[in-house]
Amino acid sequence: SPEVLPASSSTVKEGNVAFFAEYGFALPKVGYFNAGLRYEYVSFDYKDAKGTGSEMNRKWGNFFPTLSYSCAFGPVQAQLIYSMKISRPSYAVLSGNMSYHSKYIYQGGNAKLQPQLTNQLSLTTRWQYLTFIAQYQRTDDAIVTWARPYNDKGVVMVKPENLVNPFRGLSWYFNWSPTFGIWTLNYTAGMQHQ
């Protein structure tokens, strides 16, 4: 006999307020400096109308800095950028509702998901036709899709979850794009490490 999914009904309310300030200046023969700061306040209220005990009320107040430095050393141009970003889960991902995909796969949300926070540092240099880009990023509470057994009938529940350990990535690329008359060639080589 087919499995019957439990009934569900939920309400999600979110309020969001943000402020941003930025300042930049140039020092002769040194380079251009820029700093920005964003403050974001979010209130989140999740109510389950079926009374399953998964109600949740959360409030976040976060600062997100951005720093950059640009300069030129003779014919070489360089830029170094640091930024912090946040990615909050969508309403569909937070919902406690279950979806039927097949008799073996159900999909559900996770109201306990935390936003994922990413710190990123990148360096870009350019000399004539050659460009080099290196980037390092660390993501805390990365949101991934995870599958677990749901019951003893071979059904799997697919839900989003936060990774416990930080997710780190390092990438670098070389790009060579010389111009010969009306022709511009474009060659890129790179690597990503996780």
N, C-alpha and C positions, 0 to 999 in steps of 0.2 A: 504494500500500500504506500502511496506517496506521503512524504513527510509534509506536515503542515507547519508553516512558519508562524511564530507568535505575532499577534497584532502589536503595532507600535504607533506611537504618536508623540511628537516632541515639538518644542518651541525653542528657538535660539534668538537671542537679542544681543547685539553688539554695539557699543558706542566707541568712537575713535576721535581723539583730538591730538594734533601734532603742531609743533613749532620748529622753525629752522633758522639758523643764523650762519653766515659765512663771511670770512675775511680773507683777503689776499693782498700780497704786496710783492714788489720786485726789488732786489738788491743788485745794483750794477756789478757785473762780472761774477756774480754768484748764482743768480737764478731767480725763479718766481716761486713763491710759497703761497699755498692756499690751505685754509682750514675751515671745515664746516662741522656743525653739530646739530643734530635733529633730536628732539625729544618727542616721544610718542606715548600717549596714555590710552589704553584700551580696557574697557570693561566688557565682560562676557558672562552671559546668563543662559544656562541650558536647563530646561525643565522637561521632564518626561511625564506626559499626561497619564500614562498607565501606572505611575507610581512604582517603578521598578527599583528605585533607590539610586539611580544614576544621575540625579540632579547635580548641577555644578554651577558655582558662581566664582569667577576669577577676575582679578584685576592685575594688569601689567603696566609698569612705568619704566620705559627704557630710553637710554641715551645711545645715539648712533653717530660716532665720529667719522669724519672723512679728512684725510691729510694727503696733500700732494706736493711734489717738488719737481720743477722742470728746469732744465739748464742746457747749455750748449758748450761743449769743449772743442773749440775749433770747428771742424766739419761734423762732429758727432753730436747728435741731439739725444737727450735722455729724459725720461720721466719716471718717477717713482710714486706709486699711489697705494695708500692703505684705506680700506673701508670696512665698515661693519654693517651687515644687512640682516633683516629678519624676514622669515617667510611663515605666515600663519596658515594653518589648515583651513580649507574651505568649509562652508556649512554642510555640504554633502558628505564630507569626510568625517565631520564631527557627529553627524546624526547617528542615533542608536538604531535606526531602521535597518531591517535586513532585506536583501534582494536575492531572488532566486535566479541563478544562471543556468544550472542544470541539476540533475538529480544528485550530482556529486559535488557541486560547488555553490556555496552561498557567499554573499558579500555583505559586509556590515561596516559601520563607521566606528569611531572611537572618540567619545566625548572627553577622554582624559589626555588626549594628545597635547603636547606642548609645542609651541612654535619652534622652528629650527633657526638657529643663529649662526651666521657665517662671517668669519673674519677673513679678509682677502688682502694679500700684498702682491703687487705686480710691478714689474720693471720692463720698460720698453726703451730700446735704443735704436737709433737709425744713423746709418752712414752711407751716403750715396744711394745705391740701389739695394742695400742690405738692411734688413730689419730683424732685430732679435727681441723676442717677448718671453719673459719668464713669469710664472704665476704660482703662488702658493695659497691654498685656502684650507681652513679648518672649519668644519660644520659641527656644532654641538646639537644634540637632540635631533639628528637627521631623521626625517620622516620617510619610512620605507613601507612597502606592502608586504605583509607576512601571512603565511598560510599555516593553519593549525587544524588538527582533527576537531570536528564539531560533535560527533556522536559515534556510536559503535556500529553505524550502518555504512561506513566508508565515505561520509560527507566531510568536506573540508570547508572551513570558514576562512575567508580572505579578508583581512582587516589591516588598516594602517597602524603602525606603531613607531615609537621613537627608539632609535638605536641608543644603547647604553653608553658605548664608547664613542668618542669623537671620530668623525670621518675626515681624513686628511687627503689632500691631493696636491701634486706638484706637476706642472706642465711647462714645457718650453718649446718654442718654435723659431725656426729661421726662415725668412722669406727673402728671395732674391728676385727682383723685378726690373731687369734692365730694359732699356728702350733702344731699338735699332731702327732709325727712320720712322716709318709709320707703325712699326710693330713693337708691342710691349709684351715681353715674356713674363710669366709668373710661376715661380717654383717655391714650394713650401715643404719643409721637413720639420718634424717635431715628435714629441713623445709625451705621454701622460703616465704618471706614476700614482698609484693609490695605496 
